[in-house]
Amino acid sequence: MNGDDNRDELPQIVPTTGRVLVIDDELPLGLSCRRALSSEGYEVVVESDSEAGLQTAISGEFDIILLDLMMPKLDGLELLRRLKSAGVASEVVIITAFSTLETAVEAMRLGAADYLGKPFTPAELRMTIDKVAQRSALIRENQALRRELEVAQGFEGMIGRSRAMERVFSIVKRVAPTDGTVLITGESGTGKEMIVQAIHRLSPRKNKPLLACDCSALASTLLESELFGHVKGAFSGAIATKQGLFEAAHRGTLFLDEVANLSWETQGKLLRVLETKKVRKVGDTAEHEVEIRLVAATNRSLAEMVAENAFREDLYYRLNVVPIEIPPLRERRGDIPLLANAFLTRLTAKMNLDVRGFTPEAMAHLESYHWPGNVRELRNMIERIAILCDSPRVEVRHLPREIRESVPGSAVSRFPESWDEFRQIKNNAAQQAAANLERQYLTEILARCENNVSKAAQLIGMRRPNLHALLKKHGLR
């Protein structure tokens, strides 16, 4: 690296500090790079051995790696390949005295962010590193914003950070680009239809129709007409030929909800369509080819129904190609605060309401309730609470009786991923335990004083307005 440091010859870049790793077999060059970059606030580590440099790059978190192209043991391009294969996210700048268009193109193809030819001045080095660092910071900021957005808005509109929901989202991402038939199971209100919509939106069929049929809403004969269509005169009331959902959803996605309710005869006809990819209208003799992606859903166990001879085994295997089981809300209680706050935010914005959150005590009751209606029940409950709430935050007194009567517990709903998360869970548990003890104490005092607030305040040595506020906080008044 040349000693000339005429900064006026080059445009000034506002420095962006970060960690830089220099891997170059010429130790003096590496040390010169460290001097030039350290003066700008960068933390610089130098490795003169390519293999040691690879291990340092993998084990450490660096924003930028300066990588010499020509080195013994491992050359720069091979080292770059290994870094990318190992999932190292650092930006890489190639430095070399053998600058050719071919090596530059190959380095960029392998994922290098920039290319610096020897000899270079300290100012040129700083300008290149600052430029790459600023781009790296912007990329990291965008990634962080996307992560925050996913937490706030959820995966394809679905909110959940529990491991159970992360598994569901992972399966959806893998199966969506394929044509595999999907069977979604889960209790009512868990969000099966949202999973279907996510699969369709993430699939190559997203610009084609997504049609749904509730198999429990129609009688068997009408359901077959809805699915397969009918010709004029096929039955009483068939005054015109009608296209069925299979034909209408051609090259798109067809969603069969509550598929467990299909009659045995309709199950057989559905199986034939799936096997032949041809559909015949009710009352017709001709068959028409259809090309659809089928997604089915049920809140019952089809495997148990097969064992009871209530559902065709061959159709079950046709439907159960990719199973997705959505957990009930009571099995992912850690998601309840996320869901409750998201629903409240959306509803208050939509209805122009001034409710900004939940008290810890109110949230503890929400988390302890068993939610038989799952996410649907929680959403509807939050809407009711938001409309009737008369304070800036939802308190215990605003909750319905069945939720107020649920006893908050301190069990950890999911395993903490870090010590900071564990401490947060511990603090929350301590707050909940204190709130429970406070509520029990107040309940006992009121009982002793026959619900006379003035008498209770005098007994415990508290001003009546303060006691009344506490009672209101715990929903006891």
C-alpha positions in Angstrom: 0.0 0.0 0.0 1.5 3.4 -1.0 2.2 5.9 1.7 0.6 8.9 -0.2 -2.4 10.0 1.8 -3.7 12.9 -0.2 -7.4 12.8 0.9 -8.2 16.0 -1.1 -7.8 14.0 -4.4 -10.7 11.7 -3.6 -14.4 12.4 -2.6 -15.0 12.3 1.1 -17.3 9.5 2.5 -18.8 9.8 6.0 -17.1 6.9 7.8 -19.2 4.1 9.1 -17.5 2.1 11.9 -17.6 -1.6 12.2 -15.4 -4.8 12.4 -13.0 -5.6 9.6 -11.0 -8.8 9.0 -8.0 -8.6 6.7 -6.8 -11.9 5.3 -3.5 -11.4 3.4 -0.3 -13.5 3.4 1.7 -10.2 3.3 1.6 -9.2 7.0 3.0 -5.7 6.4 0.1 -4.9 4.1 -2.4 -6.2 6.6 -0.9 -4.0 9.4 -1.0 -1.0 7.0 -4.6 -1.6 6.4 -5.2 -1.8 10.2 -3.5 1.5 10.7 -5.5 3.2 8.0 -8.8 1.9 9.1 -8.3 2.1 12.9 -7.9 5.9 12.6 -11.4 6.0 11.1 -12.9 4.1 14.1 -12.9 0.6 12.6 -11.9 -2.4 14.7 -9.5 -4.4 12.5 -8.2 -8.0 12.9 -5.4 -9.2 10.7 -4.7 -12.8 9.6 -1.7 -13.7 7.4 -2.6 -17.4 7.1 -5.6 -18.2 4.8 -6.8 -21.3 6.8 -6.6 -19.4 10.1 -8.3 -16.5 8.4 -11.2 -18.8 7.3 -11.7 -20.0 10.9 -11.6 -16.5 12.2 -14.1 -15.3 9.6 -16.5 -18.2 10.5 -16.2 -17.9 14.3 -16.2 -14.1 14.5 -18.8 -11.5 13.5 -17.3 -9.1 11.0 -19.0 -6.5 8.9 -16.3 -6.6 6.1 -13.6 -9.1 5.1 -10.6 -7.8 3.1 -9.4 -10.9 1.2 -6.2 -11.2 -0.9 -6.7 -13.1 -4.1 -3.3 -14.8 -4.3 -2.3 -16.7 -1.2 -0.7 -20.1 -0.5 -2.9 -23.0 0.8 -6.2 -21.4 -0.1 -6.5 -18.7 -2.8 -8.9 -15.9 -2.4 -11.6 -17.3 -4.7 -11.7 -20.6 -3.0 -11.7 -18.9 0.4 -14.7 -16.8 -0.8 -16.5 -19.9 -1.9 -16.0 -21.5 1.5 -17.1 -18.4 3.3 -20.4 -18.2 1.4 -21.0 -22.0 1.8 -20.5 -21.6 5.5 -23.2 -18.9 5.6 -20.9 -16.0 6.6 -22.9 -12.8 6.0 -19.9 -10.4 6.0 -19.3 -8.3 2.9 -16.1 -9.3 1.1 -13.7 -7.0 -0.7 -11.1 -8.7 -2.9 -7.6 -7.2 -3.0 -4.9 -8.3 -5.5 -2.0 -7.2 -7.5 -3.2 -9.4 -10.4 -6.3 -7.5 -11.3 -8.0 -8.9 -14.4 -11.5 -8.5 -15.7 -12.0 -12.3 -15.5 -11.0 -12.6 -11.8 -13.2 -9.5 -10.9 -16.2 -11.0 -12.6 -15.7 -14.4 -10.9 -15.3 -12.8 -7.5 -18.4 -10.7 -8.0 -20.3 -13.8 -9.2 -19.2 -15.6 -6.0 -20.6 -12.8 -3.8 -17.8 -10.2 -3.4 -19.0 -6.7 -2.7 -16.1 -4.9 -4.4 -12.7 -5.2 -5.9 -9.5 -3.3 -5.0 -6.3 -3.5 -7.1 -2.8 -3.2 -5.6 -1.2 -0.8 -5.1 -3.8 1.4 -3.4 -3.6 4.5 -1.2 -5.0 4.7 2.4 -7.6 7.1 1.0 -8.7 4.6 -1.7 -8.9 1.9 0.9 -11.0 4.0 3.3 -13.3 5.1 0.5 -13.9 1.5 -0.6 -14.4 0.2 2.9 -16.7 3.2 3.9 -18.8 2.6 0.7 -19.2 -1.1 1.4 -19.8 -0.5 5.2 -22.6 1.9 4.4 -24.3 -0.6 2.1 -23.8 -3.3 4.7 -25.4 -1.1 7.4 -28.3 -0.4 5.1 -28.8 -4.1 4.4 -28.7 -4.9 8.1 -31.1 -2.1 8.8 -33.5 -3.4 6.2 -33.2 -7.0 7.6 -33.9 -5.7 11.1 -36.9 -3.7 9.8 -38.2 -6.8 8.0 -37.9 -8.9 11.2 -39.7 -6.2 13.2 -42.4 -6.1 10.5 -42.8 -9.9 10.6 -43.2 -9.7 14.4 -45.8 -6.8 14.1 -47.7 -8.0 11.0 -46.8 -11.7 11.2 -46.0 -14.3 8.5 -48.5 -13.6 5.6 -50.8 -11.9 8.1 -50.4 -14.6 10.8 -48.9 -13.7 14.1 -46.9 -16.1 16.1 -43.4 -16.6 17.5 -43.9 -19.9 19.3 -42.0 -22.9 18.1 -45.2 -24.6 17.1 -46.2 -21.7 14.8 -42.7 -21.4 13.4 -42.9 -25.0 12.3 -46.2 -24.3 10.6 -44.8 -21.3 8.8 -41.7 -23.3 7.8 -43.9 -26.0 6.2 -46.0 -23.4 4.4 -42.9 -21.8 2.9 -41.6 -25.2 1.7 -44.9 -26.6 0.3 -46.3 -23.4 -1.3 -44.1 -23.4 -4.4 -45.0 -27.0 -5.2 -48.3 -28.6 -6.4 -48.5 -31.0 -3.4 -51.9 -31.6 -1.9 -52.2 -30.2 1.6 -54.3 -31.4 4.5 -54.7 -28.8 7.3 -56.0 -29.9 10.6 -56.8 -27.9 13.7 -59.6 -26.9 16.0 -62.2 -24.3 14.9 -60.8 -20.8 15.1 -57.1 -21.7 14.8 -56.8 -20.0 11.4 -56.9 -22.8 8.9 -58.3 -20.5 6.1 -55.4 -18.0 6.6 -52.9 -20.9 6.1 -54.7 -21.7 2.8 -54.5 -18.1 1.7 -50.8 -18.0 2.5 -50.1 -21.2 0.5 -51.9 -19.7 -2.5 -50.2 -16.3 -2.3 -46.7 -17.9 -2.1 -47.4 -20.3 -4.9 -46.9 -19.9 -8.7 -50.7 -20.0 -8.9 -51.1 -16.7 -7.0 -52.5 -14.9 -10.0 -55.1 -17.6 -10.6 -58.4 -18.2 -8.7 -58.5 -19.3 -5.1 -62.0 -20.8 -4.6 -63.4 -22.3 -1.4 -66.2 -24.7 -0.6 -67.6 -25.4 2.9 -68.4 -29.1 2.7 -70.6 -28.9 5.8 -72.9 -26.2 4.4 -74.7 -28.1 1.6 -76.6 -31.3 1.2 -74.8 -34.1 -0.6 -76.5 -33.6 -4.0 -76.1 -29.9 -3.9 -72.5 -30.2 -2.9 -71.7 -32.4 -5.9 -73.3 -29.8 -8.1 -71.2 -27.1 -6.4 -68.0 -29.1 -6.9 -68.4 -30.7 -10.2 -71.2 -28.6 -11.9 -74.3 -29.8 -13.6 -76.0 -29.7 -17.0 -79.4 -28.3 -17.7 -82.2 -30.7 -16.6 -79.9 -32.9 -14.5 -82.3 -32.5 -11.6 -85.3 -30.5 -10.5 -84.3 -26.9 -10.5 -81.3 -27.3 -12.9 -82.6 -24.7 -15.4 -79.2 -24.0 -16.9 -75.8 -25.7 -17.2 -73.5 -24.6 -14.4 -69.7 -24.8 -14.1 -68.4 -26.4 -10.9 -65.7 -25.2 -8.6 -63.2 -27.7 -10.0 -63.5 -26.1 -13.5 -63.8 -22.6 -12.2 -60.5 -23.0 -10.2 -58.6 -24.3 -13.3 -54.9 -23.7 -12.8 -55.6 -22.1 -9.4 -56.3 -23.4 -5.9 -59.4 -25.1 -4.6 -60.0 -25.2 -0.9 -62.3 -27.8 0.6 -63.2 -26.8 4.2 -64.6 -29.4 6.6 -63.8 -32.2 4.2 -64.7 -34.8 6.9 -68.3 -34.0 6.3 -68.3 -35.4 2.7 -70.7 -38.3 2.2 -69.2 -41.7 1.3 -70.5 -41.4 -2.3 -69.1 -37.9 -2.8 -65.7 -39.0 -1.3 -65.6 -41.6 -4.1 -66.3 -39.0 -6.8 -63.7 -36.7 -5.4 -61.1 -39.4 -5.3 -61.8 -40.2 -9.0 -61.3 -36.5 -9.9 -58.0 -36.4 -8.0 -56.7 -39.6 -9.7 -57.8 -38.8 -13.3 -57.7 -35.0 -13.2 -61.0 -35.1 -15.0 -64.4 -33.9 -13.8 -67.9 -34.9 -15.0 -70.8 -32.6 -14.4 -73.9 -34.0 -12.7 -76.1 -35.4 -15.4 -73.4 -35.3 -18.1 -71.5 -38.1 -19.9 -68.5 -36.1 -21.0 -65.5 -35.5 -18.9 -63.4 -32.3 -18.8 -59.7 -32.0 -17.8 -59.0 -29.9 -14.8 -55.7 -28.7 -13.4 -55.9 -27.5 -9.8 -54.0 -27.4 -6.5 -56.2 -29.0 -3.8 -56.0 -27.9 -0.1 -58.4 -29.6 2.3 -59.1 -28.7 6.0 -60.9 -30.3 8.9 -61.2 -30.0 12.7 -61.6 -33.7 13.0 -59.1 -36.6 12.9 -59.5 -38.2 9.5 -57.2 -41.1 10.6 -59.7 -41.9 13.4 -62.5 -41.7 10.9 -60.7 -44.1 8.6 -60.3 -46.5 11.6 -64.1 -46.2 12.2 -64.8 -46.8 8.5 -66.4 -43.3 8.3 -63.9 -41.9 5.8 -62.3 -43.6 2.7 -58.8 -44.7 3.4 -57.7 -44.2 -0.2 -59.0 -40.7 -0.3 -57.3 -39.9 3.1 -53.9 -40.9 1.6 -54.7 -38.7 -1.4 -55.4 -35.7 0.8 -52.7 -36.3 3.4 -49.7 -35.7 1.1 -48.4 -32.7 3.1 -50.1 -32.5 6.6 -50.1 -29.2 8.5 -51.4 -29.3 12.1 -52.3 -25.9 13.6 -51.9 -25.9 17.4 -54.7 -24.5 19.5 -54.1 -21.2 21.2 -53.9 -22.8 24.7 -50.8 -24.7 23.5 -49.0 -21.5 22.4 -49.8 -19.1 25.2 -46.6 -17.1 24.5 -48.3 -15.8 21.4 -51.3 -14.4 23.2 -49.7 -11.0 24.1 -48.6 -10.6 20.5 -52.0 -11.4 19.1 -53.9 -9.4 21.7 -51.9 -6.3 21.1 -52.0 -6.7 17.3 -55.8 -7.1 17.4 -56.2 -4.1 19.7 -53.9 -1.9 17.5 -55.9 -2.7 14.4 -59.3 -2.3 16.0 -58.5 1.0 17.7 -57.1 2.4 14.5 -60.1 1.2 12.5 -62.7 2.5 15.0 -60.8 5.6 16.2 -60.7 4.4 19.8 -58.2 5.6 22.4 -57.1 2.4 24.0 -53.3 1.9 24.0 -52.7 -1.5 25.6 -53.2 -3.8 28.5 -52.2 -3.7 32.2 -49.9 -6.6 33.2 -52.7 -8.0 35.4 -55.2 -8.0 32.5 -52.7 -9.7 30.2 -51.9 -12.3 32.8 -55.6 -13.3 32.8 -55.7 -13.4 29.0 -52.7 -15.7 29.0 -54.2 -18.0 31.6 -57.6 -18.4 30.0 -58.1 -21.7 28.0 -59.6 -20.1 24.8 -61.9 -22.9 23.5 -62.6 -20.7 20.5 -58.9 -20.1 19.8 -57.7 -17.1 17.9 -61.2 -16.3 16.6 -62.5 -16.1 20.1 -59.6 -13.9 21.2 -60.1 -11.5 18.3 -63.8 -11.1 18.9 -63.2 -10.7 22.7 -60.6 -8.0 22.0 -63.1 -6.1 19.8 -65.7 -6.2 22.5 -63.2 -5.1 25.2 -61.9 -2.2 23.0 -65.4 -0.9 22.3 -66.4 -0.9 26.0 -63.1 0.1 27.6 -63.3 3.5 29.4 -59.6 4.0 30.2 -56.3 4.3 28.2 -55.4 0.7 29.0 -57.5 -2.5 29.4 -57.7 -3.4 33.0 -59.0 -6.6 34.7 -62.4 -5.1 35.3 -62.9 -4.7 31.5 -62.5 -8.4 30.9 -65.5 -10.8 30.7 -66.3 -12.8 33.8 -65.0 -16.1 32.5 -61.6 -14.5 31.8 -61.5 -12.6 35.1 -62.1 -15.9 37.0 -59.2 -17.6 35.3 -56.2 -17.9 37.7 -53.0 -16.5 36.2 -50.1 -18.9 36.5 -46.3 -18.5 36.2 -45.5 -21.5 34.0 -43.1 -20.7 31.2 -45.2 -21.2 28.0 -42.1 -21.6 25.8 -38.4 -22.2 26.5 -36.4 -19.0 26.6 -33.8 -18.6 23.8 -31.5 -16.3 25.8 -30.6 -15.2 29.4 -32.2 -11.8 28.7 -35.4 -13.5 27.7 -35.3 -15.7 30.8 -34.9 -12.7 33.0 -37.8 -11.0 31.3 -40.0 -14.1 31.9 -38.8 -14.2 35.5 -39.7 -10.5 36.0 -43.1 -11.1 34.4 -43.7 -14.1 36.6 -42.8 -12.0 39.7 -45.1 -9.3 38.7 -47.9 -11.7 38.1 -47.3 -13.5 41.4 -47.4 -10.1 43.2 -50.6 -9.1 41.4 -52.2 -12.4 42.3 -51.2 -12.0 46.0 -52.5 -8.4 46.0 -55.9 -9.5 44.5 -56.2 -12.3 47.0 -55.4 -10.0 49.9 -58.0 -7.4 48.8 -60.6 -10.1 48.2 -60.1 -11.4 51.8 -60.2 -7.9 53.3 -63.5 -7.1 51.5 -64.9 -10.4 52.7 -64.0 -9.6 56.3 -65.6 -6.2 56.0 -68.7 -7.5 54.3 -67.8 -5.5 51.1 -67.7 -2.2 52.9 -64.9 -0.3 51.2 -64.7 2.5 53.9 -64.5 -0.1 56.7 -61.8 -2.1 54.7 -59.7 1.0 54.1 -59.8 1.9 57.8 -58.9 -1.7 58.7 -55.8 -1.8 56.6 -54.8 1.8 57.1 -55.3 3.1 53.6 -57.1 6.1 52.3 -60.5 5.1 50.8 -59.8 6.6 47.3 -56.5 4.6 47.1 -58.2 1.4 48.1 -61.1 2.0 45.6 -58.5 2.5 42.8 -56.8 -0.8 43.7 -60.2 -2.6 43.8 -61.0 -1.2 40.4 -57.6 -2.2 39.0 -58.3 -5.9 40.0 -61.9 -5.9 38.8 -63.3 -6.1 42.3 -65.3 -2.9 41.8 
